[in-house]
Amino acid sequence: MTGQSFHSCAARKMSPHVAILMCTYNGQAFLDAQLQSIAHQTHSNWSLWISDDGSSDQTIALIKAFSQQIGEHRVHLLDGPKMGFAQNFISLLGRAQIEADFVAFADQDDLWLNNKLAQALYHLESYDAQATLYVGPTIYIDEQNQYLGDSIIFTKQPSFANALVQSIGGGNTMVLNHKALALVRSHLPTTLVISHDWWLYQITTALGAAVIYDPVATVQYRQHQDNLMGMNTSLAQKWRRIKMLWAGNYSKWNEANIQVLRPLRVTMRPGNEAVFDLFVFARKQGVIGRIVGMLKAGVYRQTLLGNLGLWFAIVTKRI
């Protein structure tokens, strides 16, 4: 692939190359529909890199059929590390043979609107000189492609103080420009990551990259029984997450995130290391110390309800 779309800055601006990273595991139910939605992108200069984690259904056959349809030079099938979806995506990020102007992430069971890539590249165009992460909301659909609703549109500024306690977008919406890809590759985690999208939001903001939050949704996020998290709009779904918080899941996730971020402390953007230190210290203090420490750290979530949940976690030591 190297050389076919990197001859000059002018060529990149005319038709930048996007490497689409997809992880699969027994995804035969919805995979072909997702692949066809990628094939119909208005921005056509892309390659697809699929890391399969040991599928035993028809996933591989579907990928090979798609490769023959779209061109075998555009589809690359790789063996995944078999350590879960997050580590699979991170393994793709670390593959040096994947070279591109932009990197987009794709789940095996979603549907992309035709302008998914074009929309992201339009917003990223003016950020060529700065490492930048693009992210946005999604449209919820069911197993029959029926509309279920829209994810919440966030309006507060993305930041490291926000990233410590919340991810503002799914990996299925994320696109990295070439500088952000280089930044991420130079700081790949050495410990297990809870969620690759949350990690990407944390590492990019920690190291001073720009984050673009686009309120226009271009991904149809499929909801089905195998979703690890899924939509969070109904009272039942919100109650499910409250129960997870009460059970200590959120605290365990934060502890894992801290272990991943700790080696980056010395390279964090000035000011972020202080936010990180306050967050880490405050989590282990008594209730007054936690409240004061988190206030000094300035952590926040994007919505009123989210912040109420955050402060409930802080007061009850489930942060």
PyMOL commands that set and color helices and strands:
alter all, ss='L'
color gray80, all
select helices_A, chain A and resi 9-14+31-39+59-70+85-93+116-127+160-163+171-173+178-185+196-206+235-246+249-267+272-283+287-297+304-315
alter helices_A, ss='H'
color red, helices_A
select strands_A, chain A and resi 18-24+46-52+75-79+102-106+111-112+132-135+139-141+147-150+175-177+210-213+219-222
alter strands_A, ss='S'
color yellow, strands_A
deselect
rebuild
show_as cartoon
